[in-house]
C-alpha cells in the first residue's frame, strides 16, 4: 500500500515554517545556555525544529518527510542559527530559562494546530488527529532537553505543556467539524494552546506531582 500523500496548503506551509523557526530558536537558546559549539547548536536547533514533525510523518506513514519535501527550510534553519549566534555574541544577553519558554510556547501552539489538521486531512479519526497534534508539538522539545542533558521540561516542571497541546488539538477538531475556515480553525487551536501555556507560565499554575509514601 502506498503511503498517504498530502500537499500542504499555503496557510499550512506558512504555519509549519513559523512553528519550525520558533522551535529552532528555543533549541538554539537551550544549546547556547549549555555553551555548545556551532555544530552542537545546529544539531539541537534541528532536533527541536524537526523532531516532532518527523515522528508525526513516520507514524502517519507520510513520505517524503516535511523537511525533505521542503528542503529550503534546512537552509533557513542554518541561516537562523548563524544569525542568532552572531546576535547573541554581540549583545551578551542573559540566556534565562524564561527566554526559551516563550518561543517554545509559540511553537507548541502552531505545531499542535498543523499536526492535528494534517492528520484529519489524511482521514484519521479525531483522537488520532489530536495525538498527532500533541506529538508534533512536544517531541522536538523532548529531544532538545535530552540532548542538552536535561530531564524534559514537559515531564518535570509540572506546568501544563502537553495538556495545553491536547486541549488546542481538540479545538482544531471541533472547528473542522463545524466547517470553520481553515485559517479560523488553525488560529483558534494555536491560540488556545499558546494562551494556556502562557497562562501557566505567568501564574505558575502546576499539575500535582505523583507522590509515593516512602514509609509504606
Residue, then its C-alpha position, 0 to 999 in steps of 0.5 A: x500500500x502506498x503511503x498517504x500523500x498530502x500537499x500542504x496548503x499555503x496557510x499550512x506551509x506558512x504555519x509549519x515554517x513559523x512553528x519550525x523557526x520558533x522551535x529552532x530558536x528555543x533549541x538554539x537558546x537551550x544549546x547556547x545556555x549549555x555553551x555548545x559549539x556551532x555544530x552542537x547548536x545546529x544539531x539541537x536547533x534541528x532536533x527541536x525544529x524537526x523532531x516532532x514533525x518527523x515522528x508525526x510523518x513516520x507514524x502517519x506513514x507520510x513520505x517524503x518527510x516535511x523537511x525533505x519535501x521542503x528542503x529550503x527550510x534546512x537552509x533557513x534553519x542554518x541561516x537562523x542559527x548563524x544569525x542568532x549566534x552572531x546576535x547573541x555574541x554581540x549583545x551578551x544577553x542573559x540566556x534565562x530559562x524564561x527566554x526559551x519558554x516563550x518561543x517554545x510556547x509559540x511553537x507548541x501552539x502552531x505545531x499542535x494546530x498543523x499536526x492535528x489538521x494534517x492528520x484529519x486531512x489524511x482521514x484519521x479519526x479525531x483522537x488520532x488527529x489530536x495525538x498527532x497534534x500533541x506529538x508534533x508539538x512536544x517531541x522536538x522539545x523532548x529531544x532538545x532537553x535530552x540532548x542538552x542533558x536535561x530531564x524534559x521540561x514537559x515531564x518535570x516542571x509540572x506546568x501544563x505543556x502537553x495538556x495545553x497541546x491536547x486541549x488546542x488539538x481538540x479545538x482544531x477538531x471541533x472547528x473542522x467539524x463545524x466547517x470553520x475556515x481553515x485559517x479560523x480553525x488553525x488560529x483558534x487551536x494555536x491560540x488556545x494552546x499558546x494562551x494556556x501555556x502562557x497562562x501557566x507560565x505567568x501564574x505558575x499554575x502546576x499539575x500535582x506531582x505523583x507522590x509515593x509514601x516512602x514509609x509504606 
